[in-house]
Amino acid sequence: MSKMSADYSLYLVTDRIQLGKRDLAHSVELAIQGGVTLVQLREKSISTREFLEIAYQVKEITSRYKIPLFINDRLDIALAVDADGLHIGQDDLPLTKAKELFPNKLIGVSASNLAEALLAAEQGADYLGVGAMYSTSTKSDAKLVSLDELELIKKSVSIPVVAIGGINQQNVQQIMDTRIDGVAIVSAILAQDDILQAAHDFQTLLKSNR
């Protein structure tokens, strides 16, 4: 069985806090309708049972639209719902072990500098999530990565590079100018009044760069 391919260009990372009282699964569906190409389900502070229930709901939607679903950090949840991929950070399950336990699936690794990026690529990561690019409320302790460092990482690895952290419609152009493969968006889609329109606007901006 070979791995599926993925379009990383408009990569949605979920954060229910950004939604207020709105339903996560419905919000993800709106974002997909607006043009999101990949969804990462990220939950840091709920029970495993609740995470699993949410993951099943979101997987039903992503499967219907043929959009890849990645799970952040939690290999057990990714295995349980047969997710398309897993995203791990520097302090999570080591990539080599994740690849062993989750074969033939896409695995991305967070990197905040060139050394981390090169190591992840060497160990077989399928893509990199590089950031945080700008200060962001969703990850207050994140170290910031310069545009120069992002560009250097892109030039130094042969796998796709996705930028994350505080990216919005005002700064996405300078991110795309580094010729990376995609942008990961949280609040600039999910915190907006019109999620579908926000995703559509991003997709329009990205298409103008292709």
Secondary structure, DSSP 8 states (H G I E B T S, - for coil): --------SEEEE--GGGGTTS-HHHHHHHHHHHT--EEEE--SSS-HHHHHHHHHHHHHHHHHTT--EEEES-HHHHHHTT-SEEEE-TTSS-HHHHHHHSTTSEEEEEESSHHHHHHHHHHT-SEEEE--SS--TT-TT-----HHHHHHHHHH-SS-EEEESS--TTTHHHHHTTT-SEEEESHHHHTSS-HHHHHHHHHHHHHTT-
